[in-house]
Amino acid sequence: MMTFSLTPLTDRLIAVSLLSVWTLFVLFQLWGFWPPDLAAIYIAGHLWQTGQTELIYAAPPGFFGGPADSWLPVIYELGGRTELETAFPYVYPPLWAVLTAPLTPHLGFNAFSNLVALVQMPLLSASVLLAARLFRPANLPLAGWSLAAVCVLFFSLQSLMAIVHNQPTVTVIFLILLCFDRLDRGQDRVAGAVLALAAAIKLWPVAFAVILLLDRRWRALAAFALAGAALGLLSIVLAGWPMHRAFLDMLGLVKEAGLLSVANISLVPVIMTGAMILGLADPVDFTNKIVVFRDVPVWLGPLLLALGAAYFVALSQRLRQWPAPDRRAMLVFALSILVPLFGPLGWSHYYLLPLFMLPGLVARLPKREMLGFALGAALISIEDIASPITDQPVAAAVYTLVGCAFWLWVLWRLYRYAGEAGRQPA
């Protein structure tokens, strides 16, 4: 029987070639494209530059559903002419509006978007390789790992949402993976500072600092705290406290509602849908294209946080005898699912990180289980399944339920794998 094997050099060359081809392809597709999420950052910078700071954190009633009316003239002024050339509310710290502001008089939005794509798309490819360094088992060639990732990048809803929006989540994912890659190589101060930068872009990477604490990597934790404090202080000095108050108010607005959408795989809308069916929550109109549950109970968020934390503690206990790099990789994988799944918003692009790492779990499992995970991942990821039901709330509710069930299955299997007798980290 003939066997096929790759030399390490050939393996790396194939992996890099696959990712390079994808990067060039997606840059060609994105060139001159208007990404709505990135537009929010540019518009916020433009508003700061032109002295219209009171509009930076403007949002439509209930937050979801596109830009605030006060943003429409600005979008038109910057070149937005169609329904696709729009923007969503700005939900980032004020620092990034202030730092973007000086660019806006000299760089039109298309040029700004192209420049960001030139940075972010290679970072997305690099994230695949960083994830492999953290979690790729010995029995899975790097070429196979990269091929799986390229399939995700080409065909998944998670990738589509990240790419068409030129989402800053791309940079955040890269920084999280870089943090733990540097930690594995003993560069603790760099690791902590990198994680702080990720948390300064989007707040949720703060959760990953718990892994530094559990590992007693005090230098990394100190660097995270100092760099985070420095970035926070810089933001307050440059933008002022009132802007940060507006930012916190915006976050509060998001937490008060539960969006039902194929782009939001979170337990919040699933629980609210179930409560509505049982008559425990106010009914919502499922004939609307955008379904939002208002007045989410104040106890639901803390309850989900407690459940997610309990799982994380239980998993970390099972992993306490594992070698540190393997233990950290498992915890990074788990947190990358827990944060969006148990949080107020589980935007689909957040799940790119666990999708990149998923082959690391699947390749460690018995072959009879691999097909089930592959089919499950395809079902909740393939863009051609999700896109046709975007404006169909009932179908979106089923899709969201299936997506949550899949990721809960992954968490359950991860926990089982961590504690299986006689099983050694690969």
TORNUPA-692090 format. One record per residue (C-alpha): residue number from 0; residue in three letters; z, y, x. Coordinates in nm, 4 decimals. Layout:
// TORNUPA-692090
i NUM, aa ala, pz Z, py Y, px X
...
//
This chain:
// TORNUPA-692090
i 0, aa met, pz 0.0000, py 0.0000, px 0.0000
i 1, aa met, pz -0.1017, py 0.3372, px 0.1437
i 2, aa thr, pz 0.1570, py 0.6115, px 0.1652
i 3, aa phe, pz 0.0943, py 0.9792, px 0.1989
i 4, aa ser, pz 0.3176, py 1.2013, px 0.4061
i 5, aa leu, pz 0.3009, py 1.5558, px 0.5323
i 6, aa thr, pz 0.3963, py 1.6814, px 0.8718
i 7, aa pro, pz 0.6509, py 1.9654, px 0.8567
i 8, aa leu, pz 0.3864, py 2.2143, px 0.9697
i 9, aa thr, pz 0.1321, py 2.0989, px 0.7104
i 10, aa asp, pz 0.4022, py 2.1032, px 0.4440
i 11, aa arg, pz 0.4898, py 2.4655, px 0.5244
i 12, aa leu, pz 0.1262, py 2.5724, px 0.5469
i 13, aa ile, pz 0.0449, py 2.4287, px 0.2041
i 14, aa ala, pz 0.3525, py 2.5927, px 0.0517
i 15, aa val, pz 0.2793, py 2.9331, px 0.2014
i 16, aa ser, pz -0.0892, py 2.9062, px 0.1086
i 17, aa leu, pz -0.0095, py 2.8279, px -0.2551
i 18, aa leu, pz 0.2273, py 3.1226, px -0.2819
i 19, aa ser, pz -0.0090, py 3.3555, px -0.0964
i 20, aa val, pz -0.2978, py 3.2733, px -0.3300
i 21, aa trp, pz -0.0752, py 3.3379, px -0.6302
i 22, aa thr, pz 0.0454, py 3.6683, px -0.4837
i 23, aa leu, pz -0.3070, py 3.7962, px -0.4218
i 24, aa phe, pz -0.4192, py 3.6823, px -0.7661
i 25, aa val, pz -0.1338, py 3.8531, px -0.9500
i 26, aa leu, pz -0.1704, py 4.1755, px -0.7507
i 27, aa phe, pz -0.5358, py 4.1878, px -0.8516
i 28, aa gln, pz -0.4363, py 4.1348, px -1.2158
i 29, aa leu, pz -0.1588, py 4.3955, px -1.2053
i 30, aa trp, pz -0.3529, py 4.6693, px -1.0265
i 31, aa gly, pz -0.3678, py 4.9728, px -1.2527
i 32, aa phe, pz -0.1667, py 4.7947, px -1.5239
i 33, aa trp, pz 0.0984, py 4.9858, px -1.7235
i 34, aa pro, pz 0.4304, py 4.7900, px -1.7124
i 35, aa pro, pz 0.6641, py 4.9152, px -1.9897
i 36, aa asp, pz 0.9968, py 4.8280, px -1.8245
i 37, aa leu, pz 0.9030, py 4.9901, px -1.4953
i 38, aa ala, pz 0.7787, py 5.2918, px -1.6904
i 39, aa ala, pz 1.1381, py 5.3518, px -1.8011
i 40, aa ile, pz 1.2450, py 5.4107, px -1.4407
i 41, aa tyr, pz 0.9538, py 5.6432, px -1.3690
i 42, aa ile, pz 1.0093, py 5.8383, px -1.6918
i 43, aa ala, pz 1.3813, py 5.8698, px -1.6148
i 44, aa gly, pz 1.2891, py 6.0098, px -1.2730
i 45, aa his, pz 1.0392, py 6.2478, px -1.4317
i 46, aa leu, pz 1.3011, py 6.3665, px -1.6814
i 47, aa trp, pz 1.5504, py 6.4268, px -1.4016
i 48, aa gln, pz 1.2922, py 6.6123, px -1.1954
i 49, aa thr, pz 1.1978, py 6.8375, px -1.4887
i 50, aa gly, pz 1.5557, py 6.9079, px -1.5939
i 51, aa gln, pz 1.5453, py 6.7048, px -1.9175
i 52, aa thr, pz 1.8456, py 6.4943, px -1.8225
i 53, aa glu, pz 1.9748, py 6.4729, px -2.1795
i 54, aa leu, pz 1.6745, py 6.2518, px -2.2653
i 55, aa ile, pz 1.7201, py 5.9952, px -1.9881
i 56, aa tyr, pz 1.9407, py 5.7621, px -2.1927
i 57, aa ala, pz 1.7675, py 5.8254, px -2.5246
i 58, aa ala, pz 1.7036, py 5.5108, px -2.7291
i 59, aa pro, pz 1.5724, py 5.4251, px -3.0754
i 60, aa pro, pz 1.8278, py 5.3505, px -3.3503
i 61, aa gly, pz 1.9925, py 5.0199, px -3.2656
i 62, aa phe, pz 1.8408, py 5.0276, px -2.9140
i 63, aa phe, pz 1.5687, py 4.7658, px -2.9708
i 64, aa gly, pz 1.2120, py 4.8371, px -3.0792
i 65, aa gly, pz 1.0465, py 5.0523, px -2.8139
i 66, aa pro, pz 1.1026, py 5.4051, px -2.6856
i 67, aa ala, pz 1.3021, py 5.6824, px -2.8484
i 68, aa asp, pz 1.0922, py 5.9371, px -3.0389
i 69, aa ser, pz 1.1903, py 6.1993, px -2.7814
i 70, aa trp, pz 1.0130, py 5.9938, px -2.5138
i 71, aa leu, pz 0.6773, py 5.9773, px -2.6913
i 72, aa pro, pz 0.5485, py 6.3185, px -2.5703
i 73, aa val, pz 0.6543, py 6.2276, px -2.2158
i 74, aa ile, pz 0.4724, py 5.8934, px -2.2312
i 75, aa tyr, pz 0.1603, py 6.0703, px -2.3543
i 76, aa glu, pz 0.1928, py 6.3346, px -2.0819
i 77, aa leu, pz 0.2104, py 6.0612, px -1.8170
i 78, aa gly, pz -0.1037, py 5.8895, px -1.9431
i 79, aa gly, pz 0.0153, py 5.6465, px -2.2090
i 80, aa arg, pz -0.2574, py 5.6284, px -2.4733
i 81, aa thr, pz -0.2241, py 5.2844, px -2.6376
i 82, aa glu, pz 0.0498, py 5.0718, px -2.7933
i 83, aa leu, pz 0.0718, py 4.8718, px -2.4715
i 84, aa glu, pz 0.1106, py 5.1831, px -2.2586
i 85, aa thr, pz 0.4662, py 5.2481, px -2.3664
i 86, aa ala, pz 0.8188, py 5.2253, px -2.2281
i 87, aa phe, pz 1.1513, py 5.0733, px -2.3191
i 88, aa pro, pz 1.4867, py 5.2530, px -2.2897
i 89, aa tyr, pz 1.6272, py 5.3217, px -1.9453
i 90, aa val, pz 1.9290, py 5.0928, px -1.8952
i 91, aa tyr, pz 1.9872, py 5.1279, px -1.5219
i 92, aa pro, pz 2.2485, py 5.3301, px -1.3320
i 93, aa pro, pz 2.1619, py 5.7014, px -1.2955
i 94, aa leu, pz 2.1154, py 5.6582, px -0.9199
i 95, aa trp, pz 1.7667, py 5.5141, px -0.9614
i 96, aa ala, pz 1.6501, py 5.7997, px -1.1816
i 97, aa val, pz 1.7699, py 6.0484, px -0.9202
i 98, aa leu, pz 1.6047, py 5.8610, px -0.6321
i 99, aa thr, pz 1.2776, py 5.8192, px -0.8223
i 100, aa ala, pz 1.2663, py 6.1852, px -0.9282
i 101, aa pro, pz 1.1240, py 6.3339, px -0.6026
i 102, aa leu, pz 0.8323, py 6.0894, px -0.6156
i 103, aa thr, pz 0.7115, py 6.1848, px -0.9621
i 104, aa pro, pz 0.5443, py 6.5194, px -0.8776
i 105, aa his, pz 0.3393, py 6.3550, px -0.6020
i 106, aa leu, pz 0.2798, py 6.0035, px -0.7359
i 107, aa gly, pz 0.1315, py 5.9324, px -1.0775
i 108, aa phe, pz 0.2685, py 5.6414, px -1.2747
i 109, aa asn, pz -0.0259, py 5.4112, px -1.1991
i 110, aa ala, pz 0.0131, py 5.4712, px -0.8268
i 111, aa phe, pz 0.3901, py 5.4218, px -0.8555
i 112, aa ser, pz 0.3386, py 5.0958, px -1.0450
i 113, aa asn, pz 0.0868, py 4.9696, px -0.7891
i 114, aa leu, pz 0.3258, py 5.0530, px -0.5057
i 115, aa val, pz 0.6138, py 4.8681, px -0.6709
i 116, aa ala, pz 0.3887, py 4.5674, px -0.7384
i 117, aa leu, pz 0.2938, py 4.5579, px -0.3695
i 118, aa val, pz 0.6634, py 4.5175, px -0.2936
i 119, aa gln, pz 0.7819, py 4.3028, px -0.5809
i 120, aa met, pz 0.5129, py 4.0361, px -0.6063
i 121, aa pro, pz 0.5543, py 3.9228, px -0.2434
i 122, aa leu, pz 0.9313, py 3.9281, px -0.3036
i 123, aa leu, pz 0.8790, py 3.6945, px -0.5983
i 124, aa ser, pz 0.6895, py 3.4512, px -0.3763
i 125, aa ala, pz 0.9539, py 3.4839, px -0.1063
i 126, aa ser, pz 1.2199, py 3.4022, px -0.3664
i 127, aa val, pz 1.0604, py 3.0597, px -0.4102
i 128, aa leu, pz 1.1040, py 2.9889, px -0.0396
i 129, aa leu, pz 1.4606, py 3.1226, px -0.0353
i 130, aa ala, pz 1.5485, py 2.9027, px -0.3335
i 131, aa ala, pz 1.4029, py 2.6069, px -0.1425
i 132, aa arg, pz 1.6202, py 2.6824, px 0.1594
i 133, aa leu, pz 1.9259, py 2.6821, px -0.0635
i 134, aa phe, pz 1.8640, py 2.3877, px -0.2933
i 135, aa arg, pz 1.5596, py 2.1763, px -0.1961
i 136, aa pro, pz 1.6567, py 1.8113, px -0.1433
i 137, aa ala, pz 1.5171, py 1.6146, px 0.1495
i 138, aa asn, pz 1.3068, py 1.3910, px -0.0764
i 139, aa leu, pz 1.1051, py 1.6834, px -0.2142
i 140, aa pro, pz 0.8430, py 1.8356, px 0.0200
i 141, aa leu, pz 0.8301, py 2.2131, px 0.0382
i 142, aa ala, pz 0.4702, py 2.1912, px -0.0842
i 143, aa gly, pz 0.5865, py 2.0092, px -0.3980
i 144, aa trp, pz 0.8643, py 2.2621, px -0.4524
i 145, aa ser, pz 0.6167, py 2.5486, px -0.4179
i 146, aa leu, pz 0.3622, py 2.3805, px -0.6453
i 147, aa ala, pz 0.6265, py 2.3539, px -0.9191
i 148, aa ala, pz 0.7142, py 2.7208, px -0.8691
i 149, aa val, pz 0.3492, py 2.8283, px -0.8800
i 150, aa cys, pz 0.3126, py 2.6448, px -1.2118
i 151, aa val, pz 0.6104, py 2.8453, px -1.3387
i 152, aa leu, pz 0.4586, py 3.1666, px -1.2042
i 153, aa phe, pz 0.1184, py 3.1035, px -1.3598
i 154, aa phe, pz 0.2089, py 2.9562, px -1.6975
i 155, aa ser, pz 0.5634, py 3.0462, px -1.8034
i 156, aa leu, pz 0.6827, py 3.3121, px -2.0447
i 157, aa gln, pz 0.9617, py 3.3917, px -1.7981
i 158, aa ser, pz 0.7113, py 3.4781, px -1.5277
i 159, aa leu, pz 0.4834, py 3.6664, px -1.7663
i 160, aa met, pz 0.7690, py 3.8911, px -1.8787
i 161, aa ala, pz 0.8721, py 3.9634, px -1.5216
i 162, aa ile, pz 0.5183, py 4.0367, px -1.4073
i 163, aa val, pz 0.3711, py 4.2405, px -1.6930
i 164, aa his, pz 0.6824, py 4.4585, px -1.6932
i 165, aa asn, pz 0.6981, py 4.4717, px -1.3110
i 166, aa gln, pz 1.0645, py 4.4062, px -1.3835
i 167, aa pro, pz 1.3317, py 4.5103, px -1.1304
i 168, aa thr, pz 1.4824, py 4.1682, px -1.2027
i 169, aa val, pz 1.2279, py 4.0410, px -0.9478
i 170, aa thr, pz 1.3987, py 4.2358, px -0.6708
i 171, aa val, pz 1.7420, py 4.1383, px -0.8015
i 172, aa ile, pz 1.6557, py 3.7661, px -0.7908
i 173, aa phe, pz 1.5284, py 3.8023, px -0.4348
i 174, aa leu, pz 1.8460, py 3.9848, px -0.3276
i 175, aa ile, pz 2.0756, py 3.7234, px -0.4848
i 176, aa leu, pz 1.8950, py 3.4419, px -0.3055
i 177, aa leu, pz 1.8855, py 3.6413, px 0.0186
i 178, aa cys, pz 2.2608, py 3.6959, px -0.0066
i 179, aa phe, pz 2.3370, py 3.3246, px -0.0087
i 180, aa asp, pz 2.0694, py 3.2466, px 0.2482
i 181, aa arg, pz 2.2361, py 3.4925, px 0.4859
i 182, aa leu, pz 2.5760, py 3.3471, px 0.3995
i 183, aa asp, pz 2.4538, py 3.0005, px 0.5032
i 184, aa arg, pz 2.3563, py 3.1506, px 0.8370
i 185, aa gly, pz 2.6895, py 3.3190, px 0.8998
i 186, aa gln, pz 2.5710, py 3.6747, px 0.8347
i 187, aa asp, pz 2.8535, py 3.7538, px 0.5956
i 188, aa arg, pz 2.8396, py 4.1324, px 0.6110
i 189, aa val, pz 2.4669, py 4.1362, px 0.5415
i 190, aa ala, pz 2.5172, py 3.8911, px 0.2548
i 191, aa gly, pz 2.7832, py 4.1073, px 0.0906
i 192, aa ala, pz 2.5838, py 4.4278, px 0.1277
i 193, aa val, pz 2.2699, py 4.2654, px -0.0139
i 194, aa leu, pz 2.4592, py 4.1403, px -0.3195
i 195, aa ala, pz 2.6038, py 4.4884, px -0.3720
i 196, aa leu, pz 2.2534, py 4.6335, px -0.3737
i 197, aa ala, pz 2.1487, py 4.3787, px -0.6365
i 198, aa ala, pz 2.4489, py 4.4743, px -0.8506
i 199, aa ala, pz 2.3610, py 4.8429, px -0.8149
i 200, aa ile, pz 2.0217, py 4.7751, px -0.9745
i 201, aa lys, pz 2.1489, py 4.5487, px -1.2547
i 202, aa leu, pz 2.5180, py 4.4907, px -1.3108
i 203, aa trp, pz 2.5093, py 4.1158, px -1.3749
i 204, aa pro, pz 2.4813, py 4.0075, px -1.0065
i 205, aa val, pz 2.8484, py 4.1090, px -0.9759
i 206, aa ala, pz 2.9246, py 3.7640, px -1.1192
i 207, aa phe, pz 2.7924, py 3.5990, px -0.8021
i 208, aa ala, pz 3.0684, py 3.7644, px -0.5979
i 209, aa val, pz 3.3008, py 3.5018, px -0.7482
i 210, aa ile, pz 3.1329, py 3.2470, px -0.5208
i 211, aa leu, pz 3.2235, py 3.4576, px -0.2175
i 212, aa leu, pz 3.5819, py 3.4626, px -0.3431
i 213, aa leu, pz 3.5965, py 3.0861, px -0.4007
i 214, aa asp, pz 3.4546, py 3.0252, px -0.0526
i 215, aa arg, pz 3.7044, py 3.2681, px 0.1005
i 216, aa arg, pz 3.4281, py 3.4571, px 0.2734
i 217, aa trp, pz 3.6416, py 3.7655, px 0.3109
i 218, aa arg, pz 3.3989, py 3.9569, px 0.5315
i 219, aa ala, pz 3.1198, py 3.9098, px 0.2804
i 220, aa leu, pz 3.3513, py 4.0072, px -0.0049
i 221, aa ala, pz 3.4681, py 4.3177, px 0.1830
i 222, aa ala, pz 3.1081, py 4.4164, px 0.2602
i 223, aa phe, pz 3.0206, py 4.3678, px -0.1065
i 224, aa ala, pz 3.3112, py 4.5864, px -0.2170
i 225, aa leu, pz 3.2486, py 4.8604, px 0.0401
i 226, aa ala, pz 2.8715, py 4.8731, px -0.0126
i 227, aa gly, pz 2.9181, py 4.8649, px -0.3891
i 228, aa ala, pz 3.1735, py 5.1447, px -0.3758
i 229, aa ala, pz 2.9451, py 5.3499, px -0.1509
i 230, aa leu, pz 2.6485, py 5.3073, px -0.3858
i 231, aa gly, pz 2.8644, py 5.3878, px -0.6876
i 232, aa leu, pz 3.0058, py 5.6986, px -0.5228
i 233, aa leu, pz 2.6576, py 5.8085, px -0.4164
i 234, aa ser, pz 2.5376, py 5.7698, px -0.7739
i 235, aa ile, pz 2.8256, py 5.9780, px -0.9111
i 236, aa val, pz 2.7809, py 6.2479, px -0.6466
i 237, aa leu, pz 2.4060, py 6.2755, px -0.7069
i 238, aa ala, pz 2.3983, py 6.2347, px -1.0850
i 239, aa gly, pz 2.7442, py 6.3430, px -1.1998
i 240, aa trp, pz 2.9917, py 6.1603, px -1.4206
i 241, aa pro, pz 2.8428, py 6.2640, px -1.7596
i 242, aa met, pz 2.5270, py 6.0674, px -1.6780
i 243, aa his, pz 2.7370, py 5.7611, px -1.6012
i 244, aa arg, pz 2.9234, py 5.8073, px -1.9277
i 245, aa ala, pz 2.5870, py 5.8045, px -2.1049
i 246, aa phe, pz 2.4920, py 5.4894, px -1.9130
i 247, aa leu, pz 2.8114, py 5.3126, px -2.0226
i 248, aa asp, pz 2.7541, py 5.4228, px -2.3819
i 249, aa met, pz 2.4062, py 5.2703, px -2.3636
i 250, aa leu, pz 2.5517, py 4.9390, px -2.2434
i 251, aa gly, pz 2.7989, py 4.9468, px -2.5309
i 252, aa leu, pz 2.5118, py 4.9936, px -2.7741
i 253, aa val, pz 2.3430, py 4.6819, px -2.6373
i 254, aa lys, pz 2.6588, py 4.4713, px -2.6743
i 255, aa glu, pz 2.7040, py 4.5679, px -3.0385
i 256, aa ala, pz 2.3832, py 4.3963, px -3.1485
i 257, aa gly, pz 2.2194, py 4.0560, px -3.1157
i 258, aa leu, pz 1.8423, py 4.0472, px -3.0754
i 259, aa leu, pz 1.6584, py 3.7458, px -3.2140
i 260, aa ser, pz 1.3459, py 3.7039, px -3.0023
i 261, aa val, pz 1.1595, py 3.4451, px -2.7978
i 262, aa ala, pz 1.2258, py 3.6783, px -2.5047
i 263, aa asn, pz 1.6048, py 3.6562, px -2.5484
i 264, aa ile, pz 1.7509, py 3.3109, px -2.4825
i 265, aa ser, pz 2.1176, py 3.3797, px -2.5476
i 266, aa leu, pz 2.3845, py 3.2047, px -2.7509
i 267, aa val, pz 2.4651, py 3.5306, px -2.9320
i 268, aa pro, pz 2.1619, py 3.5324, px -3.1679
i 269, aa val, pz 2.1920, py 3.1551, px -3.2152
i 270, aa ile, pz 2.5545, py 3.1866, px -3.3251
i 271, aa met, pz 2.4779, py 3.4871, px -3.5451
i 272, aa thr, pz 2.1889, py 3.3011, px -3.7114
i 273, aa gly, pz 2.4153, py 3.0049, px -3.7799
i 274, aa ala, pz 2.6863, py 3.2343, px -3.9155
i 275, aa met, pz 2.4339, py 3.4003, px -4.1458
i 276, aa ile, pz 2.3126, py 3.0641, px -4.2794
i 277, aa leu, pz 2.6745, py 2.9658, px -4.3498
i 278, aa gly, pz 2.7431, py 3.2965, px -4.5210
i 279, aa leu, pz 2.9803, py 3.4135, px -4.2483
i 280, aa ala, pz 2.7664, py 3.7085, px -4.1382
i 281, aa asp, pz 2.5686, py 3.9744, px -4.3198
i 282, aa pro, pz 2.2109, py 3.8632, px -4.3928
i 283, aa val, pz 1.9242, py 4.0208, px -4.2026
i 284, aa asp, pz 1.5639, py 4.0642, px -4.3114
i 285, aa phe, pz 1.3584, py 3.7856, px -4.1543
i 286, aa thr, pz 1.0370, py 3.9498, px -4.2731
i 287, aa asn, pz 1.0749, py 4.2160, px -4.0038
i 288, aa lys, pz 0.8966, py 4.1644, px -3.6730
i 289, aa ile, pz 1.2135, py 4.2659, px -3.4892
i 290, aa val, pz 1.5314, py 4.0967, px -3.6134
i 291, aa val, pz 1.8583, py 4.2435, px -3.4887
i 292, aa phe, pz 2.2044, py 4.1328, px -3.5932
i 293, aa arg, pz 2.4193, py 4.4447, px -3.6193
i 294, aa asp, pz 2.7941, py 4.4521, px -3.5709
i 295, aa val, pz 2.8289, py 4.1401, px -3.3605
i 296, aa pro, pz 3.2020, py 4.0486, px -3.3786
i 297, aa val, pz 3.3973, py 4.2081, px -3.0956
i 298, aa trp, pz 3.5579, py 3.8724, px -3.0142
i 299, aa leu, pz 3.2295, py 3.6858, px -2.9664
i 300, aa gly, pz 3.1488, py 3.8328, px -2.6245
i 301, aa pro, pz 3.4947, py 3.7581, px -2.4759
i 302, aa leu, pz 3.4883, py 3.4090, px -2.6282
i 303, aa leu, pz 3.1533, py 3.3263, px -2.4688
i 304, aa leu, pz 3.2733, py 3.4763, px -2.1405
i 305, aa ala, pz 3.5819, py 3.2534, px -2.1518
i 306, aa leu, pz 3.3739, py 2.9434, px -2.2267
i 307, aa gly, pz 3.1315, py 3.0193, px -1.9445
i 308, aa ala, pz 3.4199, py 3.0847, px -1.7052
i 309, aa ala, pz 3.5889, py 2.7588, px -1.8062
i 310, aa tyr, pz 3.2707, py 2.5647, px -1.7286
i 311, aa phe, pz 3.2327, py 2.7414, px -1.3941
i 312, aa val, pz 3.5929, py 2.6642, px -1.2953
i 313, aa ala, pz 3.5533, py 2.2987, px -1.3962
i 314, aa leu, pz 3.2297, py 2.2682, px -1.1985
i 315, aa ser, pz 3.3790, py 2.4340, px -0.8913
i 316, aa gln, pz 3.6681, py 2.1852, px -0.9031
i 317, aa arg, pz 3.4237, py 1.8955, px -0.9037
i 318, aa leu, pz 3.2425, py 2.0460, px -0.6072
i 319, aa arg, pz 3.5463, py 2.1246, px -0.3935
i 320, aa gln, pz 3.4846, py 1.8311, px -0.1538
i 321, aa trp, pz 3.1167, py 1.9085, px -0.1085
i 322, aa pro, pz 2.9816, py 2.0708, px 0.2086
i 323, aa ala, pz 2.9967, py 2.4484, px 0.1672
i 324, aa pro, pz 2.6182, py 2.5177, px 0.1597
i 325, aa asp, pz 2.5556, py 2.2493, px -0.1046
i 326, aa arg, pz 2.8532, py 2.3647, px -0.3095
i 327, aa arg, pz 2.7359, py 2.7260, px -0.3024
i 328, aa ala, pz 2.3825, py 2.6300, px -0.4040
i 329, aa met, pz 2.5132, py 2.4356, px -0.7041
i 330, aa leu, pz 2.7311, py 2.7291, px -0.8093
i 331, aa val, pz 2.4452, py 2.9784, px -0.7684
i 332, aa phe, pz 2.2282, py 2.7561, px -0.9879
i 333, aa ala, pz 2.5021, py 2.7268, px -1.2503
i 334, aa leu, pz 2.5740, py 3.1010, px -1.2569
i 335, aa ser, pz 2.2046, py 3.1816, px -1.2849
i 336, aa ile, pz 2.2136, py 2.9980, px -1.6197
i 337, aa leu, pz 2.5608, py 3.0986, px -1.7380
i 338, aa val, pz 2.5095, py 3.4736, px -1.6997
i 339, aa pro, pz 2.2121, py 3.5094, px -1.9378
i 340, aa leu, pz 2.2979, py 3.2182, px -2.1674
i 341, aa phe, pz 2.6563, py 3.3260, px -2.2386
i 342, aa gly, pz 2.5929, py 3.6987, px -2.2028
i 343, aa pro, pz 2.4900, py 3.9579, px -2.4622
i 344, aa leu, pz 2.1258, py 3.9492, px -2.3529
i 345, aa gly, pz 1.9414, py 3.6570, px -2.1958
i 346, aa trp, pz 1.6054, py 3.8163, px -2.1233
i 347, aa ser, pz 1.3482, py 3.5530, px -2.0385
i 348, aa his, pz 1.2793, py 3.6965, px -1.6924
i 349, aa tyr, pz 1.6446, py 3.6333, px -1.5992
i 350, aa tyr, pz 1.5648, py 3.2611, px -1.6198
i 351, aa leu, pz 1.3126, py 3.2737, px -1.3366
i 352, aa leu, pz 1.5977, py 3.2157, px -1.0932
i 353, aa pro, pz 1.7203, py 2.8903, px -1.2530
i 354, aa leu, pz 1.3607, py 2.7768, px -1.3084
i 355, aa phe, pz 1.2940, py 2.8203, px -0.9360
i 356, aa met, pz 1.6059, py 2.6128, px -0.8588
i 357, aa leu, pz 1.5638, py 2.3494, px -1.1311
i 358, aa pro, pz 1.3498, py 2.1133, px -0.9152
i 359, aa gly, pz 1.6491, py 2.0884, px -0.6822
i 360, aa leu, pz 1.8485, py 1.9202, px -0.9574
i 361, aa val, pz 1.5645, py 1.7176, px -1.1087
i 362, aa ala, pz 1.4609, py 1.5678, px -0.7731
i 363, aa arg, pz 1.8169, py 1.4420, px -0.7233
i 364, aa leu, pz 1.8275, py 1.2572, px -1.0559
i 365, aa pro, pz 1.7086, py 0.9039, px -1.1399
i 366, aa lys, pz 1.3347, py 0.8904, px -1.2030
i 367, aa arg, pz 1.3838, py 0.7981, px -1.5686
i 368, aa glu, pz 1.5438, py 1.1402, px -1.6282
i 369, aa met, pz 1.2855, py 1.3470, px -1.4431
i 370, aa leu, pz 1.0223, py 1.3311, px -1.7163
i 371, aa gly, pz 1.2674, py 1.4488, px -1.9809
i 372, aa phe, pz 1.3658, py 1.7540, px -1.7798
i 373, aa ala, pz 1.0036, py 1.8310, px -1.6959
i 374, aa leu, pz 0.9016, py 1.8158, px -2.0623
i 375, aa gly, pz 1.2036, py 2.0195, px -2.1667
i 376, aa ala, pz 1.1318, py 2.2875, px -1.9091
i 377, aa ala, pz 0.7687, py 2.3009, px -2.0216
i 378, aa leu, pz 0.8667, py 2.3312, px -2.3876
i 379, aa ile, pz 1.0926, py 2.6321, px -2.3321
i 380, aa ser, pz 0.8713, py 2.7957, px -2.0705
i 381, aa ile, pz 0.4993, py 2.7633, px -2.1416
i 382, aa glu, pz 0.3746, py 3.1028, px -2.2512
i 383, aa asp, pz 0.1147, py 2.9584, px -2.4893
i 384, aa ile, pz 0.3973, py 2.8065, px -2.6955
i 385, aa ala, pz 0.6097, py 3.1219, px -2.7149
i 386, aa ser, pz 0.3525, py 3.3996, px -2.7544
i 387, aa pro, pz 0.2053, py 3.2901, px -3.0927
i 388, aa ile, pz 0.5509, py 3.3030, px -3.2547
i 389, aa thr, pz 0.6618, py 3.6369, px -3.1114
i 390, aa asp, pz 0.6354, py 3.8069, px -3.4524
i 391, aa gln, pz 0.7630, py 3.5089, px -3.6552
i 392, aa pro, pz 1.1447, py 3.5350, px -3.6714
i 393, aa val, pz 1.2062, py 3.1906, px -3.8223
i 394, aa ala, pz 0.9993, py 3.0208, px -3.5518
i 395, aa ala, pz 1.1610, py 3.2472, px -3.2918
i 396, aa ala, pz 1.5036, py 3.1342, px -3.4131
i 397, aa val, pz 1.4050, py 2.7689, px -3.3633
i 398, aa tyr, pz 1.2588, py 2.8494, px -3.0204
i 399, aa thr, pz 1.5785, py 3.0306, px -2.9182
i 400, aa leu, pz 1.7915, py 2.7385, px -3.0355
i 401, aa val, pz 1.5779, py 2.4920, px -2.8390
i 402, aa gly, pz 1.5907, py 2.7151, px -2.5309
i 403, aa cys, pz 1.9698, py 2.7400, px -2.5468
i 404, aa ala, pz 1.9982, py 2.3644, px -2.6028
i 405, aa phe, pz 1.7825, py 2.2948, px -2.2962
i 406, aa trp, pz 1.9905, py 2.5120, px -2.0653
i 407, aa leu, pz 2.3139, py 2.3665, px -2.2035
i 408, aa trp, pz 2.1666, py 2.0231, px -2.1255
i 409, aa val, pz 2.0949, py 2.1356, px -1.7693
i 410, aa leu, pz 2.4531, py 2.2619, px -1.7315
i 411, aa trp, pz 2.5905, py 1.9345, px -1.8670
i 412, aa arg, pz 2.3729, py 1.7293, px -1.6296
i 413, aa leu, pz 2.4673, py 1.9534, px -1.3383
i 414, aa tyr, pz 2.8346, py 1.8915, px -1.4139
i 415, aa arg, pz 2.7784, py 1.5163, px -1.4396
i 416, aa tyr, pz 2.5841, py 1.5083, px -1.1153
i 417, aa ala, pz 2.8590, py 1.6990, px -0.9356
i 418, aa gly, pz 3.1136, py 1.4338, px -1.0254
i 419, aa glu, pz 2.9176, py 1.1091, px -1.0184
i 420, aa ala, pz 3.1045, py 0.8507, px -0.8131
i 421, aa gly, pz 2.9450, py 0.7685, px -0.4823
i 422, aa arg, pz 2.6790, py 1.0372, px -0.5148
i 423, aa gln, pz 2.6355, py 1.2484, px -0.2053
i 424, aa pro, pz 2.4622, py 1.5892, px -0.1942
i 425, aa ala, pz 2.1039, py 1.5414, px -0.0824
//
